[in-house]
């Protein structure tokens, strides 16, 4: 099914709101996120429902299988485009997001498949988010939690950084933090104060707000006795 850019944007937004753990996306949340009027949303939601792309239960909206397939296809193109922009064209990853938001609607499936090949089948986008495969499947992801919830003394790996916030990304780039990097939380100030984080021989403070947008996991391999005690 070939669908318009605006249908793609609605499906993508419903997918993202669902992923963010919203109770369930509603017309009101969609209007707010897309920056469009309640009337336009009502009209489009009716169309999407007619086309079988969404399911409705009272006010809650969910994607149908076909709706989800389309959303994941757009996400696949977005994340592959980000990889191209950052890895091959040297565009700072803090700025690649906006460009990829345009490319995601333009790339055909064939071009996306060739791009994936050309890039060597990357598993994630530069933010650490998984790239769906041609069938729209996402590989199992490590369990993550917000850096803001990590206790002092813990060693963790940055898995994902929330997309879209240029200021936040610029700051992380400035201090040299990116997905895949191992860090240690040195101190956690009381009363929701900042975290002191170290990577290698550098350490720097991160506000709770920033730390809340960084998802981390425990590094399994690092705990298997890299520091071998005789
Ligand atoms: Zn990304």
Boltz pocket constraint, residues with backbone or C-beta under 6 A from the ligand:
constraints:
  - pocket:
      binder: B
      contacts: [[A, 79], [A, 82], [A, 125], [A, 126], [A, 127], [A, 128], [A, 129], [A, 163]]
      max_distance: 6.0
